[in-house]
Structure formats: structure tokens, C-alpha cells
Amino acid sequence: MFVVTGATGNVGRAVVRILDAAGERVTATSRGVTAADVPDGVRHVPADLADADGLRPVFEGADAVFLQSGGASAHLLSPRDLVDAAKAGGVRRIVLLSSQGVATRPDSASHGEVALRFEDAVRDSGLEWTILRPGGFASNSFAWVESVRARREIAAPFADTGLPVIDPDDIAEVGATALRQSGHAGRVYELTGPVLSTPRDRAAALADALGEPIRFVAQTRAEAHAQMIGFLPEPVVETTLDILGTPTPAEQRISPDVERVLGRAPRPFAEWAARNAAVFR
């Protein structure tokens, strides 16, 4: 049996779907998970990663766990308590969704330090472990839904700076493979898309997917900061803008790890856009 934490997120939801389609027994858990969030027959248990003791019965009897490193609330979590709860339930394998920032932004509290605490807890667990370090998600483009729906417009900074954004479904497929198959223990996979993609490129791909023109507006860093500070803490905003505007060579590197694990190239952003076009209509 597999437990998937963060089961209502962009990656966790896809991991649940992939495991269920493969005929595996799955328990999907997140704070607000409901039957509507999972395929028929998948056990769903609301639980909070901040309550490690409360997760002990969720982990009971599981062979492997897909563990998310907490996202925006990661600093509130105790990675070692979560790992201990998994061990107490009999879990033998953990696949951790970490962050590329552990390697590229190690001094950033928001992008590196917190995720590293999770990685250290998993490495020290005595269990089989696999760590996934994705870069930017294609699904971050959901931030443009409102402006595309209302005005067929996308505003973004650093219009022509490319990053190899990855489709969350590819992350999920790598994660599900590492959960189900041997040969991935002790591996750290850097996960990226197949090519560098700029905000202008992604806007054009969404326009193609919709079959309608979308106006692209190039923001200044200050304009983007003013927009982002409304829903993200200052350190997160600053580091995010640094990555978007002045990525390191490692952040622009196209990794071969998706293809190594799955035997196929990662999906380009255009495929993600086509699959999610209805959300932007």
C-alpha cells in the first residue's frame, strides 16, 4: 500500500492517479482531501503534515510514502517527526519531493534550507529513499488564469529569460516509478523540462492552446514584486525573482534524469498548455 501526502496538489494528485491506474492500493492524504479529489476506490484521509502524531494511523501498513516537503508552510513542520511516524507504521521506502533550490540556493530559507532539513531527515532514516529535486513547475502558469480569462493578457517579468520548467505530471510519474520499482534507492533526481522556456514563450504556447491571441506585457522587477508581495513573504519574493531574472547555470541546466527514469523525454510546456487550456478559457 502506498501513502501519498499532498494528495490535492499538482504533483500529489497525479501520483495518486498514476498509482491507482496501475492497480495499486493508495491512501491519499492532505488537510482537505475529499472523495471528490481522488479516483473511485482510493482511500482518502484528511491529515496535516504539521501533526506528525496524527499521521501515524495513516502510515500504518504502508510499504512506501510519497512525502512532500511542505511548500509554503514547510518551516512549520518537523521532518524527523514525520519520518519517525512513517517508520512506526512499517514504511520501508520514502520518495521525497524536495526542491532544486537545495543545490542552487542553499542559503535561501525559502528555497534551500527548509527542503534540506527534509532531505537530511530522509537520508538519516535508515529507510530506502529517493529524492526528487524539480525546478520551476509549468503549473505556476495557473497564476495567469484570471488575467487570461478576463482580458486575454499575461504580465510577467524577465520576458526573455529562459528556464527549463517541468510538467508536474512528469514529476509525478518519476515519483510513482521510484515508489513502485527497485533500483532508485539512494538516488537524487534533478527534474527539468526538455528546453529553456521564457515567459513570452509560455504565453505564446497558451495562446496556441486556446486558439486565440494573448497580449503579453513585460513587467519590471518592481512591478512583479508589488504583485507577488500580496501573497508571498518578502524573502520568498526576492529569491523567486532572483531565480526568474538571474538564474544560475545550474538552474538553466536541462537534466537527463526524467528520460533516464521514464525512458522518454520530458513533456514540453506546450503539452501542459494544451492539456490545461480549458482552465484559461
Secondary structure as UniProt FT lines:
FT   STRAND          2..5
FT   TURN            7..8
FT   HELIX           10..21
FT   TURN            22..23
FT   STRAND          26..30
FT   TURN            31..32
FT   HELIX           35..37
FT   TURN            40..41
FT   STRAND          43..46
FT   TURN            49..50
FT   HELIX           52..59
FT   TURN            60..61
FT   STRAND          64..68
FT   HELIX           71..76
FT   HELIX           79..88
FT   TURN            89..90
FT   STRAND          93..97
FT   HELIX           101..104
FT   TURN            106..107
FT   HELIX           109..113
FT   HELIX           114..123
FT   TURN            124..125
FT   STRAND          128..134
FT   HELIX           138..144
FT   HELIX           145..151
FT   STRAND          153..157
FT   TURN            159..160
FT   HELIX           168..180
FT   TURN            185..186
FT   STRAND          187..191
FT   HELIX           199..210
FT   STRAND          215..219
FT   HELIX           221..228
FT   TURN            229..231
FT   HELIX           234..245
FT   HELIX           249..252
FT   HELIX           257..262
FT   HELIX           269..275
FT   HELIX           277..280
//
